[in-house]
Amino acid sequence: MPETSEPPRIRAALPADDDALAALDRATWSTLHAVMPRPEPPYEPFFDERHAPRDYLVAEVDGRIVGYLRLVPPTPLACNAHVRQIQGLAVLDEARGRGVARALLREAVEETRRQGARRLTLRVLGHNAPARGLYESEGFTVEGVLPGEFLLDGRYVDDVFMGRPV
């Protein structure tokens, strides 16, 4: 990806983004952030009954999708309707260090406000120091830890719950 001074453009996902997002998801898979097994052919569509385009923000640089963030209510309960949860954030390696993840996070905060919610939460693996640092710099604080929740590459990894008001 050529160097550009253009900030990433953040927009709502469209059904036509399915192939690009599926390819991005496969390209960014890593045990640094993923608890599901590596995707293998035949590949499933990115969007399905639980993952609709309306739940995603995408980041574009020079007209190419380079990142996404999934933003959803954490539960279907009315008593929890004031909360939104980030359930996925990915940025292509070649676009890292350009503010893509930060722009997606900031837009998620704004979208959370537009939806009338008051809190934004997420879960991050304990060993993912770059993501944790980014989240902390954007106002998220650790609200809980599930020690050794996942066994990844032969190591037990904490599941860290973070949140912030919006």
Buried (B, 14 or more C-beta within 10 A) or exposed (E): EEEEEEEBBBBEBBEEBBEBBBBBBBEBBEBBBBEEEEEEEEEEEBBEEEBEBEBBBBBBBEEEBBBBBBBBBBEEEEEBBBBBBBBBBBBBEEBBEBBBBBBBBEBBBEBBEEEEBEBBBBBBBBBBEEBBEBBEEBBBEBEEEEEEBBEBEEEEBBBBBBBBEB
